[in-house]
Amino acid sequence: MKFPQTIQLDASDQYIFDTAAQPGEWAVSGAFAFAGEDVDPGDLDGADEIAFATAFMGCESFGWSTIVVVKEISAEDYDAVIAALADLFITHYSAPDRQVALAAASEEAEFAVSLCEHPIDTLLGIERSLGDDGITEQFRIVVAQEESAHGAAWEQTEGGS
């Protein structure tokens, strides 16, 4: 099974986010962090605003990463992701019990799997926004360009999940 894993192309995440995910963490979208009653995405600023708009959540540190890479995940690691998310939902998001937390965590993990219908080592980016219907997410494939003294090394293309 394929799953998103955090990656750092440069050190910028360490400077942008209050808590940056470490390279190699399994990752989920993390939109749930901005969907609670106590959070209004329209009122975010600074690192929180950037995390809302452009970042995936690592499943060990629960920090943020602007880019993830599609990798193969073992069944044991997949189960560990679900357990870690369930713990987070109980401790930080007021899940009423373990069963509810595990169901929500499984849903998050299944969604992350659905993003990975691409070849191994495909880089993915995210754009998140708040609209009339709530939070929307758009995922993009990040592809390498030919190196140039005048151009970016990476570009984002439409066609992600």
C-alpha positions in Angstrom: 0.0 0.0 0.0 1.2 3.5 -0.7 1.1 6.4 1.7 2.4 10.0 1.9 5.7 10.5 3.7 7.2 13.9 4.6 10.2 15.1 2.7 12.3 18.3 2.8 13.7 19.7 -0.4 15.3 22.5 1.7 15.3 23.8 5.3 12.4 26.2 4.8 9.8 24.2 6.8 12.1 24.5 9.8 11.8 28.3 9.6 8.2 28.5 8.5 6.3 26.3 11.0 6.3 26.4 14.8 6.5 22.6 14.6 7.9 21.2 11.4 7.5 17.5 10.5 10.8 15.7 10.3 11.7 14.0 7.0 10.4 10.5 6.8 7.3 10.8 8.9 4.1 9.3 7.5 1.7 12.1 6.7 -2.0 12.9 6.4 -3.7 15.9 5.0 -4.3 17.4 8.5 -7.3 19.5 7.6 -9.0 18.2 10.8 -6.6 20.5 12.7 -8.5 23.5 11.2 -12.0 22.1 11.3 -12.8 22.3 15.0 -15.3 24.6 16.6 -12.4 26.4 18.4 -10.5 27.2 15.1 -11.6 29.7 12.5 -9.2 29.3 9.5 -10.1 32.9 8.5 -8.6 34.2 11.7 -5.2 32.4 11.4 -2.0 34.2 10.8 1.7 33.6 10.6 2.8 29.9 10.7 -0.7 28.7 11.4 -2.0 30.4 8.3 0.8 28.9 6.1 0.2 25.4 7.6 -3.6 25.8 6.8 -2.9 26.9 3.2 0.0 24.6 2.2 1.0 21.8 4.6 0.5 18.2 5.3 0.7 16.9 8.9 3.4 14.4 10.0 2.0 11.5 12.1 4.9 11.4 14.6 5.6 15.0 15.5 2.2 16.3 14.3 4.3 19.0 12.7 3.9 20.4 9.2 5.5 19.6 5.9 4.9 21.5 2.6 5.8 18.5 0.4 5.2 14.8 0.8 6.5 11.9 -1.3 4.5 8.7 -2.3 6.1 5.7 -0.6 5.3 2.1 0.2 4.0 1.7 3.8 4.0 -1.6 5.8 0.9 -2.9 7.5 2.6 -2.3 10.8 3.4 1.3 10.0 -0.1 1.9 8.7 -1.5 0.5 12.0 0.9 2.8 13.9 -0.3 5.8 12.0 -3.9 5.0 12.9 -3.0 4.5 16.5 -1.1 7.7 16.7 -3.9 9.7 15.1 -6.4 8.1 17.4 -4.3 9.1 20.4 -4.1 12.7 19.0 -7.9 12.8 18.5 -8.4 11.8 22.1 -5.8 14.1 23.7 -6.2 17.2 21.5 -9.5 17.0 19.7 -11.9 15.7 22.4 -12.8 12.4 20.8 -15.4 10.9 23.2 -13.8 7.5 23.3 -11.2 5.2 21.6 -13.6 3.6 19.2 -14.7 7.0 17.8 -11.1 8.1 17.7 -10.0 5.0 15.8 -12.8 5.4 13.3 -11.8 9.0 12.6 -8.1 8.0 12.4 -8.9 5.2 9.9 -10.8 7.6 7.8 -7.9 10.0 7.7 -5.5 7.2 6.8 -7.7 5.9 4.1 -7.9 9.4 2.6 -4.1 9.7 2.7 -3.9 6.3 0.8 -6.3 7.7 -1.8 -3.9 10.5 -2.5 -1.2 8.1 -3.5 -2.5 6.7 -6.7 0.8 7.8 -8.3 4.1 6.1 -8.8 6.4 5.7 -5.9 8.6 8.8 -5.3 6.0 11.2 -6.8 6.1 14.5 -4.9 2.8 16.0 -3.8 1.8 19.5 -2.7 -1.4 20.8 -1.2 -3.5 24.0 -1.4 -6.2 24.4 1.2 -8.8 27.2 1.4 -11.9 28.2 3.2 -15.0 28.6 1.1 -18.8 28.8 1.7 -18.9 25.0 1.9 -16.0 24.8 4.4 -12.5 23.7 3.9 -11.5 22.5 0.4 -8.2 20.9 -0.5 -6.5 20.6 -3.9 -3.5 18.3 -4.3 -0.8 18.8 -6.9 2.0 16.7 -8.3 5.3 18.5 -8.0 7.6 17.7 -10.9 11.2 18.5 -11.5 12.2 20.9 -14.3 15.4 21.0 -16.2 17.9 23.0 -14.2 18.3 26.6 -15.4 20.0 29.7 -14.0 16.7 31.5 -14.7 14.1 29.0 -13.6 12.8 27.2 -10.6 13.9 23.6 -10.0 10.3 22.5 -9.3 6.9 23.4 -10.6 3.4 22.3 -9.6 1.0 20.9 -12.2 -2.6 20.2 -12.2 -3.8 16.6 -12.1 -3.1 15.6 -8.5 -5.8 13.8 -6.5 
